[in-house]
Amino acid sequence: MPEVEVKIETWQYGTVAQILHIGPYKDEGPTVERLHHFIKDSGYEIAGTHEEEYLASPKAKVQKTLIRYPVKNIVQTN
């Protein structure tokens, strides 16, 4: 599986973390776990329910799904 970029972005409705999952929906578990670790390691926590944006039809040879969580920064600055 090729490496894909994981990042934090600021959207109009807040800050989100998202990742691209390539493959069947039933195999999203490790991708979601990677995103959860990235969020925590970046000093953020999940701040709501996730969204999924389907970039390919369920009938496509390869499914592509953006998995996105709203996040909030938990790093304290003094």
C-alpha positions in Angstrom: 0.0 0.0 0.0 1.5 3.4 -0.9 2.2 5.9 1.8 -0.4 8.7 2.0 -0.1 12.1 3.6 -1.8 12.7 7.0 -2.3 16.3 8.0 -4.2 18.7 10.2 -6.2 21.4 8.3 -8.4 24.3 9.3 -11.8 24.3 7.6 -14.6 26.8 7.7 -16.3 24.8 10.4 -13.1 24.1 12.4 -9.9 22.2 12.5 -9.9 18.6 11.0 -7.6 15.7 10.6 -8.1 13.5 7.6 -6.6 10.6 5.8 -7.2 8.9 2.4 -8.1 5.2 2.6 -7.6 3.2 -0.6 -9.3 -0.1 -0.7 -12.5 -1.8 0.5 -14.6 0.0 3.2 -14.4 -3.1 5.3 -10.6 -2.7 5.5 -10.6 0.9 6.9 -9.7 -0.2 10.4 -5.9 0.2 10.2 -6.2 3.5 8.3 -8.5 4.9 11.0 -6.1 3.7 13.7 -3.3 5.5 11.9 -5.3 8.7 11.9 -6.1 8.3 15.6 -2.4 7.9 16.4 -1.5 10.9 14.2 -4.1 13.1 16.0 -2.9 12.2 19.4 0.8 12.4 18.5 0.2 15.9 17.0 -1.3 17.2 20.3 -4.9 17.1 19.3 -7.9 15.1 20.3 -11.0 14.1 18.4 -13.8 16.7 19.0 -16.8 15.0 17.3 -18.0 12.3 15.0 -16.1 11.4 11.8 -17.1 12.0 8.3 -16.4 9.9 5.2 -16.2 11.3 1.8 -16.4 8.7 -0.9 -14.2 9.6 -3.9 -15.1 6.5 -5.9 -18.2 4.4 -6.4 -18.7 1.3 -4.3 -18.6 -0.5 -7.6 -15.3 0.9 -8.6 -12.3 -1.5 -8.9 -10.6 0.5 -6.1 -12.6 2.4 -3.5 -11.1 5.7 -2.2 -12.5 7.3 0.9 -11.4 10.4 2.8 -11.9 9.8 6.5 -12.1 13.1 8.5 -12.5 14.0 12.2 -13.0 17.4 13.8 -10.1 17.9 16.3 -9.1 20.4 19.0 -5.6 21.2 20.1 -4.8 20.0 23.6 -1.3 21.3 23.8 -1.0 24.0 26.4 1.2 27.0 25.8 2.6 29.0 28.7 
